[in-house]
């Protein structure tokens, strides 16, 4: 973990320096504080690319009045956003590139005028994926920041949900619990991407089609997961899918994967079930134990699970050949190499940083998280209210947040059903893709919605305590 922390620190420093010294191909227009004339400056891109045009407003003696409370310092010209992030716990390997992506995105925003001329800075606290440490981290940040641009984990985020609501603080979770779309559960926590239970339905639709194409019209299903909403929300989706499609569930191991305990019984139960389809949601390390235990017994099936279950490091491990054969992957946005302006920008900034960083799908996720908060901050600035309540109101007025094509647009208005995201990206693990400079995620298609997910009527969270 010490090596991970050093890598992240060096990477972040390199990325911030690179982003602050380079321009983009976009045009940024900042409103004049009191309606003064605009000034346009055009500079050439350092790599010989397209010119960059930045439009900023001429200052006047009557600055625009903006309401603030926490995390916005108009005199210092700064906006502070916070991150309660797992930097040393079960998901540290996935969160580190997310944090690097956020650093890159905010540095790029700052280099192109910031938010109304205000520069965005980050305050990050390590939660180690522990609920109590997560609560303590939020308590430390709550009076310093205007928004939480990243919070790791469903149980951890639920643990601070009441405090977030009390503070009118928006938070973007690196978790796809369906309760984030159900605004009665955590009104200030913002969904991005399809929730776990809908993701499960679409992935199982895909696997079912593959089984039927191979001549098996009556496959069976085994499921297993970590406890809590991270594990049980996708299991709820898998069970709803099985019922809708008349599929027999031959093993239900919902909540039976306990990190730190002997997982051989779970692997043995999956093998004994003889299932053709296996849907598992847990941490990457515990998944490798369960999957490896099944492989050791000669078991073969189609495997899948919620996105954070998979780790690209599997492709440089002893299970590489098997995982390429067995795993059907889904993600909440385009993986590395996706065909969109947002992914092009992500890859460009990583390359410009000069950091020794491999391609990683989670860097782009950091961009998506920051883009959402950026949209809220920009709207709040335009409204003249950058209090935390003002930022929340601004976000809740947005019905088509665009992520430069890197993720499906999101709606934060209307009913739970109106706000639901159903689309995922499908991909397969590929050593060849990894060796060619990719992340190892070979994209099958984007914006995929399986028939079960498409027809599912979503009115509330799939799983609640």
Backbone torsions as a table, in degrees:
resi	resn	phi	psi	omega
1	UNK	NA	-31.2	177.0
2	UNK	-62.0	-40.4	178.2
3	UNK	-62.1	-40.1	179.1
4	UNK	-62.4	-43.9	-179.8
5	UNK	-62.7	-42.4	178.9
6	UNK	-64.5	-42.0	-179.9
7	UNK	-61.1	-45.3	-178.8
8	UNK	-63.1	-42.7	-179.2
9	UNK	-62.0	-47.6	180.0
10	UNK	-64.2	-40.4	-179.4
11	UNK	-63.9	-45.4	-178.3
12	UNK	-62.7	-44.0	178.9
13	UNK	-60.5	-42.2	179.8
14	UNK	-65.8	-41.7	-177.8
15	UNK	-67.9	-40.5	179.9
16	UNK	-65.6	-42.9	179.4
17	UNK	-62.5	-42.1	-178.7
18	UNK	-67.9	-45.1	-177.0
19	UNK	-66.7	-35.0	-178.8
20	UNK	-74.5	-17.8	-178.1
21	UNK	-103.4	4.4	-178.4
22	UNK	-128.0	161.1	-179.5
23	UNK	-110.9	169.0	179.6
24	UNK	-115.0	-179.9	179.4
25	UNK	-92.4	3.1	-175.2
26	UNK	-93.0	162.5	174.5
27	UNK	-107.4	124.6	-179.9
28	UNK	-111.6	124.2	179.6
29	UNK	-113.9	122.5	178.7
30	UNK	-108.0	126.4	-177.3
31	UNK	-63.3	142.0	176.7
32	UNK	-63.9	136.4	-178.1
33	UNK	-52.6	-36.1	176.1
34	UNK	-137.0	30.7	174.0
35	UNK	87.7	23.7	177.9
36	UNK	-71.9	176.8	-179.5
37	UNK	-71.5	148.8	178.0
38	UNK	-85.9	152.9	175.3
39	UNK	-121.1	130.7	-179.0
40	UNK	-111.5	128.2	178.3
41	UNK	-122.3	129.3	179.4
42	UNK	-117.2	127.9	179.0
43	UNK	-130.3	151.9	-178.9
44	UNK	-78.2	144.3	175.9
45	UNK	-66.2	139.6	-175.0
46	UNK	-64.8	-23.8	-177.7
47	UNK	-94.5	11.1	-180.0
48	UNK	84.9	11.9	-179.3
49	UNK	-83.4	-156.1	-177.9
50	UNK	-68.0	155.2	177.5
51	UNK	-69.8	155.5	179.2
52	UNK	-110.4	129.4	178.5
53	UNK	-113.0	123.0	177.6
54	UNK	-117.6	122.8	-179.6
55	UNK	-109.0	119.4	179.4
56	UNK	-125.3	154.6	-175.7
57	UNK	-88.0	146.2	175.6
58	UNK	-72.5	132.2	179.7
59	UNK	-68.9	153.6	176.6
60	UNK	-131.0	177.4	-178.9
61	UNK	-79.8	-7.0	-178.4
62	UNK	-122.3	82.4	-176.7
63	UNK	-65.0	149.7	177.7
64	UNK	-62.4	134.8	179.8
65	UNK	-80.8	126.4	-179.8
66	UNK	-126.7	125.8	177.4
67	UNK	-77.5	137.7	178.7
68	UNK	-140.6	160.6	167.5
69	UNK	-137.4	-72.3	-177.6
70	UNK	-113.5	139.4	169.6
71	UNK	81.2	-1.7	176.8
72	UNK	-123.6	116.5	-178.6
73	UNK	-115.6	99.6	-176.1
74	UNK	-66.9	-34.0	179.0
75	UNK	-67.9	-43.0	179.0
76	UNK	-78.5	-17.9	-179.6
77	UNK	74.3	36.6	-175.9
78	UNK	-129.8	151.9	169.9
79	UNK	-123.3	129.1	-179.7
80	UNK	-111.2	124.5	174.9
81	UNK	-114.4	148.8	-175.1
82	UNK	-111.1	161.5	177.3
83	UNK	-139.5	122.0	172.2
84	UNK	-102.0	94.8	-163.9
85	UNK	-121.3	142.2	174.5
86	UNK	-80.3	98.4	180.0
87	UNK	-99.6	-14.4	-176.4
88	UNK	-136.1	9.6	-176.6
89	UNK	-106.4	-151.2	-171.7
90	UNK	-63.0	-28.4	-176.6
91	UNK	-113.3	19.3	-176.6
92	UNK	-57.8	-37.9	-178.1
93	UNK	-64.8	-26.2	178.3
94	UNK	-90.7	-32.3	-176.5
95	UNK	-76.6	-33.2	-179.3
96	UNK	-54.5	-48.5	177.2
97	UNK	-68.5	-27.6	175.0
98	UNK	-62.5	-45.8	178.9
99	UNK	-63.6	-39.0	176.8
100	UNK	-62.5	-40.4	178.3
101	UNK	-63.2	-41.6	177.6
102	UNK	-63.7	-42.5	178.3
103	UNK	-58.6	-43.5	179.6
104	UNK	-63.7	-45.5	-176.1
105	UNK	-64.3	-47.9	-177.6
106	UNK	-66.3	-35.5	176.6
107	UNK	-64.0	-38.1	177.4
108	UNK	-65.8	-43.5	177.0
109	UNK	-60.1	-46.3	-178.5
110	UNK	-62.8	-38.3	179.9
111	UNK	-69.9	-14.0	-178.6
112	UNK	-117.9	35.9	172.2
113	UNK	103.3	-7.7	-179.9
114	UNK	62.9	-149.1	176.3
115	UNK	-109.1	100.4	-175.6
116	UNK	60.0	32.7	-179.2
117	UNK	87.4	-9.8	177.7
118	UNK	-82.5	137.0	-178.9
119	UNK	-91.8	133.9	-177.9
120	UNK	-91.8	129.7	176.5
121	UNK	-125.4	154.6	-175.2
122	UNK	-107.4	143.3	170.2
123	UNK	-124.5	111.3	-173.1
124	UNK	-112.7	137.5	174.8
125	UNK	-125.7	139.1	178.9
126	UNK	-82.2	128.6	179.1
127	UNK	-105.1	-12.7	-179.9
128	UNK	55.8	20.3	-178.4
129	UNK	58.8	31.8	176.9
130	UNK	-111.6	132.3	-175.6
131	UNK	-59.7	-48.7	-177.3
132	UNK	-63.6	-39.7	178.7
133	UNK	-68.2	-32.4	177.2
134	UNK	-65.0	-44.7	178.5
135	UNK	-61.3	-44.4	179.9
136	UNK	-63.4	-39.1	179.7
137	UNK	-64.0	-42.4	178.4
138	UNK	-66.0	-41.8	179.0
139	UNK	-59.0	-35.5	179.2
140	UNK	-70.3	-33.4	-175.0
141	UNK	-90.4	-22.2	-162.4
142	UNK	-58.6	-30.8	179.4
143	UNK	-95.9	6.1	-178.1
144	UNK	-108.9	-14.7	-169.2
145	UNK	-129.1	157.1	178.5
146	UNK	-96.4	-16.9	-178.8
147	UNK	-160.6	157.5	173.0
148	UNK	-106.8	110.4	-175.6
149	UNK	-88.4	-4.8	174.5
150	UNK	-159.0	132.5	170.7
151	UNK	-139.3	123.8	-174.9
152	UNK	-88.1	129.3	167.5
153	UNK	96.0	137.8	178.6
154	UNK	-70.8	-53.9	-179.9
155	UNK	-60.5	-36.7	-179.3
156	UNK	-66.5	-44.3	-179.4
157	UNK	-70.0	-37.4	175.4
158	UNK	-61.6	-32.4	-178.4
159	UNK	-67.5	-23.8	178.2
160	UNK	-108.6	5.7	-174.2
161	UNK	-60.9	-41.4	-179.9
162	UNK	-65.5	-40.6	178.6
163	UNK	-65.8	-40.1	176.7
164	UNK	-59.4	-44.4	179.7
165	UNK	-65.9	-41.8	178.3
166	UNK	-59.3	-37.0	-178.0
167	UNK	-88.2	-2.4	-173.2
168	UNK	54.7	37.8	-175.0
169	UNK	-99.7	120.7	174.3
170	UNK	-74.3	149.4	177.7
171	UNK	-143.8	138.5	178.7
172	UNK	-108.0	112.2	-175.2
173	UNK	-87.8	140.2	168.8
174	UNK	-88.4	64.7	-178.0
175	UNK	-164.5	145.8	-173.1
176	UNK	-120.6	38.2	174.9
177	UNK	-59.6	135.6	-177.1
178	UNK	-66.8	-16.4	177.3
179	UNK	-65.7	-20.5	178.1
180	UNK	-71.2	-28.4	175.3
181	UNK	-79.3	-30.9	175.4
182	UNK	-78.8	96.8	-170.9
183	UNK	-71.0	-4.2	174.5
184	UNK	-76.8	-15.0	-176.3
185	UNK	-89.7	-47.7	-177.9
186	UNK	-147.4	84.3	-169.4
187	UNK	-61.9	-20.2	-177.9
188	UNK	-104.0	-0.8	176.9
189	UNK	-90.7	128.2	-168.7
190	UNK	-103.5	126.2	178.5
191	UNK	-75.2	146.1	164.8
192	UNK	-141.0	136.0	178.8
193	UNK	81.0	165.4	179.0
194	UNK	-66.5	138.0	178.3
195	UNK	-67.8	159.5	-176.1
196	UNK	-50.1	-44.1	-173.7
197	UNK	-69.2	-35.8	176.7
198	UNK	-74.1	-36.1	175.1
199	UNK	-58.3	-44.5	179.0
200	UNK	-59.4	-43.3	-179.6
201	UNK	-61.3	-45.7	-178.3
202	UNK	-67.5	-41.5	179.8
203	UNK	-66.5	-40.3	178.5
204	UNK	-69.7	-32.7	172.0
205	UNK	-58.2	-44.3	179.1
206	UNK	-62.4	-47.9	-179.1
207	UNK	-64.3	-37.6	178.2
208	UNK	-62.5	-43.8	178.0
209	UNK	-60.5	-39.4	179.3
210	UNK	-65.8	-40.7	178.4
211	UNK	-64.6	-43.5	179.9
212	UNK	-65.7	-37.2	177.6
213	UNK	-63.9	-27.6	178.9
214	UNK	-86.9	2.1	175.4
215	UNK	99.7	5.9	-179.8
216	UNK	-105.3	102.3	-177.3
217	UNK	-87.8	-6.5	-177.8
218	UNK	-136.5	62.2	178.6
219	UNK	-70.3	160.1	176.9
220	UNK	-114.4	162.5	-172.5
221	UNK	-126.2	136.5	169.8
222	UNK	-118.9	139.8	178.8
223	UNK	-130.8	151.3	176.5
224	UNK	-158.3	150.4	-176.9
225	UNK	-159.3	168.1	167.5
226	UNK	-72.9	156.3	176.9
227	UNK	-70.8	177.7	176.0
228	UNK	81.0	178.6	-174.3
229	UNK	-67.6	-28.7	177.1
230	UNK	-60.8	-40.4	179.5
231	UNK	-88.2	-36.4	-170.1
232	UNK	-86.2	-22.4	175.2
233	UNK	-65.6	-47.7	175.6
234	UNK	-66.0	-32.3	177.7
235	UNK	-66.2	-37.3	175.4
236	UNK	-60.7	-42.0	177.8
237	UNK	-63.3	-41.3	179.7
238	UNK	-64.6	-40.3	179.5
239	UNK	-69.0	-39.2	176.0
240	UNK	-63.3	-39.3	178.3
241	UNK	-62.8	-46.0	-178.5
242	UNK	-60.7	-42.5	179.1
243	UNK	-64.1	-42.2	-177.8
244	UNK	-67.4	-27.8	-175.3
245	UNK	-108.5	6.5	178.5
246	UNK	64.6	35.2	-178.5
247	UNK	-97.9	132.8	178.7
248	UNK	-76.1	129.3	174.6
249	UNK	-93.3	107.4	-174.1
250	UNK	-90.5	-11.3	172.8
251	UNK	-154.3	124.6	176.6
252	UNK	-114.3	98.1	178.7
253	UNK	-103.8	33.6	179.3
254	UNK	-58.1	124.5	176.5
255	UNK	77.9	8.4	-175.3
256	UNK	-91.6	-10.5	-179.0
257	UNK	-88.9	106.2	-177.6
258	UNK	-111.1	110.5	178.8
259	UNK	-54.3	134.8	-179.9
260	UNK	92.9	-13.5	177.9
261	UNK	-101.7	167.1	179.1
262	UNK	-66.9	119.2	-177.0
263	UNK	-101.1	5.6	178.5
264	UNK	-60.5	-38.9	177.6
265	UNK	-59.4	-34.4	178.3
266	UNK	-68.3	-46.7	178.0
267	UNK	-60.3	-41.9	-180.0
268	UNK	-63.1	-39.5	-178.8
269	UNK	-67.6	-37.8	178.0
270	UNK	-64.9	-44.0	179.3
271	UNK	-63.0	-46.4	-178.2
272	UNK	-63.0	-27.6	-178.7
273	UNK	-69.6	-26.0	-177.6
274	UNK	67.5	22.3	-176.2
275	UNK	-62.8	146.7	173.8
276	UNK	-86.8	-29.2	-179.2
277	UNK	-121.7	134.3	179.4
278	UNK	-128.7	126.4	177.9
279	UNK	-120.1	116.7	-173.8
280	UNK	-127.3	136.8	173.6
281	UNK	-132.0	119.1	-178.6
282	UNK	-165.3	-169.7	175.0
283	UNK	-75.9	156.0	-179.8
284	UNK	-57.4	-40.1	-177.1
285	UNK	-67.5	-40.6	179.3
286	UNK	-74.2	-31.5	174.1
287	UNK	-60.2	-44.0	-178.0
288	UNK	-62.8	-31.1	176.5
289	UNK	-67.6	-47.4	-178.6
290	UNK	-66.5	-48.8	-178.6
291	UNK	-63.6	-45.2	178.5
292	UNK	-61.6	-38.2	178.1
293	UNK	-65.0	-35.9	177.1
294	UNK	-71.7	-42.1	178.5
295	UNK	-59.9	-39.5	-178.2
296	UNK	-61.1	-20.7	178.8
297	UNK	-99.0	10.8	177.5
298	UNK	77.8	17.1	-176.8
299	UNK	-79.4	134.9	175.5
300	UNK	-130.0	135.2	177.5
301	UNK	-162.2	174.7	171.1
302	UNK	-89.0	125.3	-176.2
303	UNK	-114.9	146.0	171.6
304	UNK	-156.7	178.7	179.3
305	UNK	177.3	173.1	178.3
306	UNK	-58.1	148.3	-171.3
307	UNK	-46.3	-47.9	-176.4
308	UNK	-67.2	-7.7	176.9
309	UNK	-66.6	-31.6	-174.1
310	UNK	-91.8	144.0	175.4
311	UNK	-127.1	128.7	178.9
312	UNK	-56.3	-21.1	178.7
313	UNK	-63.6	-16.9	177.2
314	UNK	-58.5	-27.9	-176.8
315	UNK	-76.9	-8.7	175.0
316	UNK	-120.5	37.0	-179.2
317	UNK	-130.3	173.6	179.2
318	UNK	-61.1	-17.5	-179.0
319	UNK	-94.0	10.4	-173.5
320	UNK	-56.7	-49.2	-177.4
321	UNK	-62.8	-43.5	-177.1
322	UNK	-68.8	-40.1	-177.7
323	UNK	-67.1	-32.5	175.2
324	UNK	-65.1	-35.7	-179.8
325	UNK	-74.3	-38.1	-165.6
326	UNK	-102.3	-28.2	-167.0
327	UNK	-88.9	131.9	174.9
328	UNK	-113.1	109.8	-169.8
329	UNK	-99.9	146.9	171.6
330	UNK	-129.5	152.8	176.9
331	UNK	-144.1	162.4	-171.0
332	UNK	-90.8	-0.1	-179.6
333	UNK	-159.0	-177.6	178.6
334	UNK	-71.6	131.0	170.4
335	UNK	-68.4	174.7	178.8
336	UNK	-50.9	132.8	178.6
337	UNK	93.7	0.5	178.7
338	UNK	-63.4	152.3	-175.0
339	UNK	-90.0	84.0	178.0
340	UNK	-155.3	155.2	176.6
341	UNK	-60.3	-36.6	179.8
342	UNK	-63.7	-43.7	179.1
343	UNK	-69.2	-35.7	176.9
344	UNK	-61.0	-42.1	178.3
345	UNK	-65.1	-43.7	179.0
346	UNK	-56.8	-50.7	-177.5
347	UNK	-66.0	-35.5	179.2
348	UNK	-64.5	-44.6	-178.3
349	UNK	-69.9	-35.7	175.0
350	UNK	-62.7	-44.9	179.6
351	UNK	-64.1	-41.6	-178.4
352	UNK	-67.5	-24.1	-177.7
353	UNK	-66.9	-28.5	-176.6
354	UNK	74.7	3.2	-179.3
355	UNK	-72.2	145.8	178.6
356	UNK	-80.8	76.6	-173.8
357	UNK	-124.4	123.3	177.2
358	UNK	-70.6	160.0	174.9
359	UNK	-57.3	137.2	-176.1
360	UNK	-150.0	126.8	-177.3
361	UNK	-62.6	-28.0	-173.5
362	UNK	-80.1	-13.3	173.2
363	UNK	-61.7	-45.4	179.0
364	UNK	-62.2	-31.9	177.5
365	UNK	-64.5	-36.0	174.7
366	UNK	-60.3	-39.3	175.6
367	UNK	-61.5	-46.2	-177.2
368	UNK	-61.6	-45.6	178.7
369	UNK	-58.0	-48.1	-177.9
370	UNK	-67.7	-36.1	178.0
371	UNK	-59.4	-39.2	-179.4
372	UNK	-65.1	-47.1	178.8
373	UNK	-64.6	-38.8	177.4
374	UNK	-57.6	-43.8	179.5
375	UNK	-60.1	-41.6	179.0
376	UNK	-68.1	-42.3	179.3
377	UNK	-64.3	-41.8	-178.9
378	UNK	-64.4	-43.8	178.9
379	UNK	-64.9	-41.0	179.0
380	UNK	-63.6	-39.2	176.9
381	UNK	-61.8	-46.3	179.3
382	UNK	-62.1	-31.5	178.5
383	UNK	-79.1	-11.3	-177.7
384	UNK	76.5	18.2	-178.3
385	UNK	-136.5	97.8	179.3
386	UNK	-107.0	25.5	167.1
387	UNK	-68.6	166.0	178.0
388	UNK	-62.2	-39.4	176.8
389	UNK	-65.1	-35.1	178.6
390	UNK	-67.4	-38.6	177.7
391	UNK	-67.5	-40.9	177.2
392	UNK	-61.1	-46.3	179.1
393	UNK	-62.7	-36.9	179.0
394	UNK	-64.0	-46.7	178.7
395	UNK	-60.6	-43.1	-175.9
396	UNK	-74.5	1.7	174.3
397	UNK	-102.1	-1.6	-173.8
398	UNK	-96.1	125.2	-178.1
399	UNK	-114.1	4.4	179.5
400	UNK	-156.3	67.8	179.7
401	UNK	-75.7	121.4	-176.5
402	UNK	-97.6	137.2	179.9
403	UNK	-113.4	35.5	-179.9
404	UNK	55.3	34.1	177.0
405	UNK	77.8	-2.6	-176.1
406	UNK	-77.4	-25.8	177.1
407	UNK	-141.5	156.5	179.1
408	UNK	-60.9	144.5	177.3
409	UNK	-58.7	150.1	-178.6
410	UNK	-120.1	148.7	179.0
411	UNK	-116.4	130.4	-179.7
412	UNK	-117.8	22.8	178.0
413	UNK	-121.1	164.5	174.1
414	UNK	80.2	-162.1	-174.5
415	UNK	-77.1	170.3	174.4
416	UNK	-54.3	-45.1	179.6
417	UNK	-63.4	-38.7	179.5
418	UNK	-62.6	-34.4	-173.5
419	UNK	-87.0	-12.5	-173.3
420	UNK	-60.5	131.9	171.8
421	UNK	-99.0	129.0	-178.6
422	UNK	-110.7	-19.5	-170.4
423	UNK	-82.7	142.6	173.5
424	UNK	-131.6	167.4	169.0
425	UNK	-99.6	133.7	175.7
426	UNK	-99.2	141.7	179.2
427	UNK	-152.5	162.4	175.1
428	UNK	-124.4	145.5	177.1
429	UNK	-65.1	140.2	-176.1
430	UNK	-148.5	112.2	174.4
431	UNK	-64.3	-36.7	179.6
432	UNK	-61.5	-41.7	177.2
433	UNK	-62.5	-41.3	179.2
434	UNK	-63.8	-45.1	-178.1
435	UNK	-68.9	-22.2	178.6
436	UNK	-86.7	4.5	178.2
437	UNK	102.0	3.5	177.0
438	UNK	-87.5	-170.8	-179.0
439	UNK	-90.9	-5.2	-175.3
440	UNK	93.8	1.4	178.4
441	UNK	-104.7	104.0	179.5
442	UNK	-85.2	110.8	-174.3
443	UNK	-69.4	129.0	173.9
444	UNK	-88.7	-52.2	174.1
445	UNK	-165.9	165.2	177.1
446	UNK	-113.6	164.9	178.6
447	UNK	55.8	40.8	177.9
448	UNK	-87.4	134.5	173.9
449	UNK	-131.7	117.0	178.0
450	UNK	-70.5	158.6	-176.8
451	UNK	-60.7	-35.3	178.7
452	UNK	-68.7	-43.4	177.4
453	UNK	-64.5	-36.3	-178.7
454	UNK	-65.2	-39.5	-174.5
455	UNK	-91.0	-7.6	-176.3
456	UNK	-69.3	129.8	178.6
457	UNK	-90.3	109.9	-174.9
458	UNK	-102.7	114.7	179.7
459	UNK	-121.5	-17.1	-179.4
460	UNK	-158.7	169.2	-179.4
461	UNK	-54.5	140.7	179.4
462	UNK	-66.3	-34.4	178.4
463	UNK	-128.7	133.9	172.6
464	UNK	-137.0	156.0	178.7
465	UNK	-76.1	NA	NA
